[in-house]
Amino acid sequence: MPRVHPQSFDEEAAKAGVTTRVPAGVQSIRVRRIVGSAGKADKVGMDFLPVAAGPAQAGYRAIYKRMQAGETLPPIAVYQLGNRYFVIDGHTRVAAAKALGVEFIDADVTEALPRKEGDANLTFYARREFEQATGLEGIRLTSADAYPLLLRHLEGYRLYLQQSRGREVSLREASAIWRRSQYLPTLREIRRRKLPAFVGKGTAGDVYVAILKAWAADDSPPVSLREMLDRWDTQLRESQSTVTRARRKVSDIVDASLPKALTGVSTARSNAVDDQDVDAELTTLHGED
């Protein structure tokens, strides 16, 4: 049965073991990550409008028209719990934003922080520190120790960019370029090949980090990340059953028969073009003309 009310902050905070609330100031947040309410979860529907008729319905229509006309409204107030937001004040503005397909909305954010214990909470804090250092969101890893490893990798990538470009490059600048040019293409390839982590049920990001670990531990002559991914794929195939290998072989044949435009990540771009992209991106990130 589909949900009829958004998530309750009190219930979710209790599950997470929230012990601290820290003001984080006014920020622009993604509307689709607003999933619940603090205090009105049982009084509003999934569209964040009141279930019972009343003055809020008329207020909604007025706010909808103002937002549709491009008027800037006061920030809403929310709790942030992980990557989810719960409305404290501004349910009607959220309802209008969702109805209009608005992507971002200004919000006065208070972070709800859980206890620093248990795998899930420790991973939450590791991800939070990683996001604060790099400015990246959406890097989903399932173990706390994976984030510091990825952060060291990004620091190495920053030094590489700095030396190759002959200019200062901040960690946040390097992280933005790495995400576009390294992480996302590799992630798409991991998902296309359906490569799982060797241990447990991990995300595609976990597979990326596992490949990084294998890359760092490899004593053979230096290879590219793509070559390391190919080795990982080969190891996985060798460990699979005959039936699974046969199924993957059929899948590979089907993939090979598809037009190149459908594979997305199989066409390599020239280094010269990528260098131009990196230089242009650094210029933009620096705010230069």
N, C-alpha and C positions, 0 to 999 in steps of 0.2 A: 504494500500500500504506500503511495507516495506521501512525502511529508506535507503537512498542511501549515506548519509553522516553521520559522527559521530556528537555528540552533540557539540554545540558552547559554549565555555566558556563564552564569552561576554553575550550571551542570558541567560545562566543558572545563571551567577553571578547577572545579573539584576533581575531575578526572586527571588533570595535568598536575595537580598539587601546587597550584599557584600560591606563593607566599609573599610576593613583592609586587608593587605597582609603581612604575617609574614614568614620570611625564617625559614625552619625547618631542613635544612641540608640534607645530602645524606642518603637515607634509601633504604631498599629493599621493593618494593611494589608489590602487586599482579597484574599481567598483565591483568587479566580479569576485573579489576576495572578501567582500562584505557578506558574511554568511549567517550572521546571528544578531541577537539583541541582548542588551543588558537591562533587564527589567520589564520588557514588553514582549518577550518571545511568544507567550501564550495569547497575546492580544492583537498580534498582527499576522498577516498571511505571508506566504513565500514572496509575495510582491512588495512586502514591507508596508502595505496599507492596513489600517485598522480593520479587524474582522467585523466589528459592529459599526453601523452607520452613525455619523456624528459630524461635528464641525471640521474634523480633520479631512473629510472628503472634499469639502469646498476649499480648504487650504491647499490640498494637493493640486487641485485644478489650477489655482493661481500660481503656485510654485512651478508647476509643469510649464505653464505659458512663459513665465519669466526665464526659466532655464532654457526653454526652446528658443527664446529670443536672444540668448547669449549673455544674459545678465549674470554678473558674478554675485553669488550668494555667500553669506557667512559660512565658515567651515563647520562641518558636522563634528561631533565628538565621538570617539570610538576607543574601545580597548583593542589592543593587538595581542593575540595569542598565537605564537608561531607565525604562520603566514596567513592567518585568518583575522578578520576584523568583526567586532561586535558593536552595534550602534548604542551609544549612550543617549545622545541627543541628535535629532535630525532624521528620524525614520521617514518622514514625508519627502525630504530632499533625496534620500536614497531611493525611495520608490520612484520618484520622477526621473532620477538619473538612470535607473535600470530600465525604465520604460522607454527612455529616449536613446538607449544604447551608448550612454556616455562612458568613456573608458576610464577616466581619472576624475577624482573629486578631492577637494581640499578637506583635510580633517585634522583636528587637534587630537593627537594620538597619545594614549597612555599604554605603555607596555606592561603586560601581565606576565611575570616571570615565575617559572616553576622552581621547585627545590632542585638543587644540584646533586641529584642522586638518581640512580636507575639509568639504564642504557638510553631510553627514549629522551629523557631530560638532558643527559650529558651530550647527546647528539644535537639536541636543540641549541644548547649553549655554544657548542663548537661551530654549528652553522651560523649562529648569530654573530660570533666573532669574525668568522670568515666573510660574511656579508658586509660587516662594518669596515673591514680592512680593504676589501676589493671593490665594493659597490655593486657586486653581482648578486642577483636573486635567481632562484629557481634551479640551483645546483643541488640536486637531491641525492644525498648519500645516506647510507643506513648505519654507519658506525662513526663514533666521535673522532677516532684517530685518523680517519680518512681526510678530514678537512685540513689539519695542519700539514699533511703530506702534500695536498694539492696547493696549499699556500706556498710551500717551499718551491714547488714546481713553477708557480707563477712568478715568484721572486727571481728564479733563474731565467724565465722568459723575459722579465723586465730588463735584466742585465744584458741579455742578448740583444734586445731592441735598442737599448741605450748605446751599446758598442757598435752595432751595425748602422745606426742612424746618426751617431756622433752628436747626440743631444740628450738632455735630461728627460727621462721618462718616468712618470709616477707609477706606483703600483696600480692605481685605479685605471690609468690610461692603458697600461699593458694588459690589464685584466679584460677591458672592453674589447681590445683587438684580439686577444687570445680566444675569447668566447666566440667571436665571429669567424675567425680564420682557422682555429684549431679545434676547439671543443665541439661546436655544433656540427661541423662536417663529420668528425669522427663519431659523434653520437648517432647521427643518421646512419652511418655505415654499420655501427654496432647493432642498431635496431633492424636494419635491412637484412643482416646476416643472422639475426635472432641469436646473438651470442650472450649466454648467461654467464654470471660469475661462477667460478668453479666451486665456491663454498657458499651454501645458503641461497636464499632468494633475494638477489640484489637488484638495484636499478641499473639502467644503462650507464649512469654516472659511476656506479660501483665498478662496473666492468672497465671503464676508462681508467679509474684509479688503480685497479689490479694490473692493467697493462702497463701503467706507469711504473709500478713496483717492479714488474718483470723487466722492463726496459732499463731501470736503474741498476738492477742486479745482474744484467747480462754482461758477461766478460768478453764476448766476441767483439769484432770490430764494430764501430758505431753504425747503427741502422736508423732509418726514419721511423716515426711513430706508425706510419701506414704499414711498413714492413713488420713491425712488432705486432700490429693487429693481425696481420696475415699469419704470423707464427702462432698467435693465440688461437686463431681459428683452426689451424692445423692440429694443434694439441687437443682441442676440443673434439674435433672429428675423430681423432685416433682413440679417444676415450669413450666414444659413443658405441652403442650396439649396432649390429649390421643393419637392422631395420631402420634405425634413425639415420644412419649414414646414407642409406638408399633414398630415404625421403628427402634429405638435404640435397642429394645429387639431382633428383628430379627438380627440386626448387631452383637449383643453380641453372639447370638447362632452361627452365622457363624464364628466369631472369635474363639469361643471355640472349633469349629470343626477342625480348622487349626492345622497343626503340630506345636509343640512348637517352632521350629527353625524359623518359619515365624513371630512370634510375637515380637521377638527381645528383649523386655524389661520385659517380664513376668517372666523370670527365675532369681531368686535372687542369688547373689553370697555370699559365706560365708564371715563373718567378717574377718576371719583370712587371706583369700586370698586378700581382699580389703586392710587390714592393710599392707600386704606385698607390694602391689602396691604403697600405699602412701609412705612407707619408701623408696622404690626404686626410686620413682619420686622425693622425697625431696633430695635424694643423687645426682641424676642427675642434678637437678636444682641448687644445691650447687656446682656442678662441682667436686664432690669427686670421688675417684677411688673405 
